[in-house]
């Protein structure tokens, strides 16, 4: 057979094989694109951030519900709201949205919320009531009240309960320690209760080692308020919860206001808390810091308290009388602020836990008051001011451009290390390590961003785009996997492990920088 005929056959075979190979690759590409699209869609449906939006469900006073809806600008960032408007003649109530509790999804005046720092004014009222009964001296130095506790800072020894309850003891917000930092990180990333397991002994231990900036200057402090309440309890030989119940809650018939010690004690009609961006949050239980705000309550109970304070008939009502300077907040009594806004004096306090926010305040001249409880971490003080007829100087959400940009860049950039490894040429063993670590980095970053990203300002589809890019980078990395022949060039043993550790450390450092910037 002539040689050129054999060559002709070979050329014919090549012309047949090449289109077939190209067609197979094309089919693979389309298949992978389809798999990626389906995976991203599934992840988007079940795992993408879902920012809270107030539903149209309402209970109670329809007119008040409409006013709240208008004040909330459509309700973006809120899930459920329990609202009361009070005056000397009584109260009106409205519930809006969803409680997050599948058993009782409707929100009304009896729905139980975490009230957060609204517990601080209650502590102030308790101290004022005990002082009026001459069972506790608010102006006595702390060291005299607690002779068995040695405070390392002389300024704290001379501080009084009045100083602590008006935030003028010079204490930091919380103790400065690694434990406090770790608890804060667990709250922001995992949604955990930052006070879990902390007792009154922990409060006194933190106070022993605390340093102050000196008494007489306003400095908001959870540690100071917790120390005030626990000191009163220790002086009288009873628990803080028992004192609050006897002297404040029981006289005002606040039957649904309580402290909760465990999941078994959570009321069946309680709301479930979450971040405004959609992530679920753990409930905050009773701890040594309860005097600073671990109380659970309802709008009905808080309306009763607020109305009695307005009328001056509540136990410890003098706690709301402003006595000291409180910087931009105006003046303060025993943890009740009085702020002059647009020519009117508003006496108020707000609160926040991991998944709840709250506000109560009243206008001294008109004696009109407002209570708002919410089961997201979106602040509600703007809503309270609007219901009091005040135009607030800010609205929510109010996020910085840097935070928005960081959320977008981190979502899109989560796949960056994967693409970098896929396009570069590494020996097989090194490629395997770098590629695996890069995929884990991308997944971890996207999971973290789901909780801490600014999804009120950034559309959640950006997060889904990040997932799509990560999937695409994964398939590209598989596609470009080095041939096994390159194993002969691989570094072995200690050198290979060292390269893996070095790359893991670089990715971990980058991840920590991103998360700390988001927090």
Secondary structure by P-SEA (a helix, b strand, c coil): ccaaaaaaaaaaaaaaaaaaaaaaaaaaaaaaaaaaaaaaaaaaaccccccbbbcccccccaaaaaaaaaaacccccccbbbbbbbccccbbbbbccccccccccccccccccccccaaaaaaaaaaaaaaaacccccccccccccccccccccccccccaaaaaacccccccccccaaaaaaaaaaacccccccccccaaaaaaaaaacccccccbbbbbaaaaaaaaaaaaaaacccaaaaaaaccccccccccbbbbcccccccccbbbbbcccbbbbbbbccccccccccccccaaaaaaaaaaaaaccccccccccccccccccccccccbbbbbcccbbbbbcccccccccbbbbbccccccbbbbbbccccccaaaaaaaaccccccccccccaaaaaaaaaaaaacaaaaaaaaaccccaaaaaaaaaaaaaaaaaaaaaaacccccccccaaaaaaaaaaaaaaaaaaaaacccccccccccccaaaaaaaaaaaaaaaaaaaaaaaaac
